[in-house]
Amino acid sequence: MDNASMVAENGAEEEKGKKKGGRMKKATRPRFAFQTRSADDILDDGYRWRKYGQKAVKNSKYPRSYT
């Protein structure tokens, strides 16, 4: 027996492109991203933000700590 007839007898692969259970995979739309540049890279809103650590708050000598 060749491989093609064994697969057909076992019923493991009925048709190409079909998933088990008869559900088809939904087509996904391609995703894309883009960067924009502005004239003001750093916005001055009166606060100084940091990625990690402390944030100085409006003329306070004791900054907040987020740890």
C-alpha positions as CSV (number, residue, x, y, z in Angstrom):
1,M,0.0,0.0,0.0
2,D,1.3,3.5,-0.8
3,N,1.1,6.5,1.6
4,A,-1.7,8.2,-0.3
5,S,-4.1,5.3,0.1
6,M,-3.2,4.9,3.8
7,V,-4.0,8.5,4.5
8,A,-7.3,8.2,2.7
9,E,-8.2,5.0,4.6
10,N,-7.4,6.5,7.9
11,G,-9.4,9.6,7.2
12,A,-6.7,11.8,8.7
13,E,-6.6,14.2,5.8
14,E,-9.8,14.7,3.9
15,E,-9.2,17.9,1.9
16,K,-6.4,20.4,1.9
17,G,-7.2,23.7,3.6
18,K,-9.9,22.4,5.9
19,K,-9.2,22.2,9.6
20,K,-10.4,19.4,11.8
21,G,-14.0,19.9,12.7
22,G,-14.9,21.7,9.5
23,R,-14.0,25.2,10.7
24,M,-11.9,27.4,8.4
25,K,-9.4,29.8,9.7
26,K,-10.5,33.4,9.3
27,A,-8.4,35.5,7.0
28,T,-6.4,38.1,8.8
29,R,-5.8,41.6,7.6
30,P,-2.2,42.7,7.4
31,R,-1.0,44.9,10.2
32,F,1.2,47.9,9.9
33,A,2.7,50.6,12.1
34,F,4.2,54.0,11.4
35,Q,5.9,56.7,13.4
36,T,5.1,60.4,13.3
37,R,7.4,63.2,14.1
38,S,6.3,66.5,15.5
39,A,8.1,69.8,15.8
40,D,8.1,69.5,19.6
41,D,9.6,66.1,20.6
42,I,9.4,66.8,24.3
43,L,6.2,68.4,25.6
44,D,6.6,70.7,28.5
45,D,3.5,70.4,30.7
46,G,5.0,71.3,34.0
47,Y,5.8,67.8,35.0
48,R,8.9,65.7,34.6
49,W,8.2,62.1,33.7
50,R,10.7,59.3,34.1
51,K,10.5,55.8,32.8
52,Y,11.6,54.3,36.1
53,G,12.1,55.6,39.6
54,Q,10.9,59.0,40.8
55,K,8.8,61.8,39.5
56,A,9.3,65.4,40.6
57,V,6.0,67.0,41.6
58,K,5.5,70.8,41.3
59,N,8.3,72.4,43.4
60,S,8.3,69.6,46.0
61,K,11.7,68.7,47.5
62,Y,10.4,65.1,48.2
63,P,9.6,63.4,44.9
64,R,7.1,60.5,44.6
65,S,8.6,57.1,44.5
66,Y,6.9,54.3,42.5
67,T,8.5,51.1,43.7
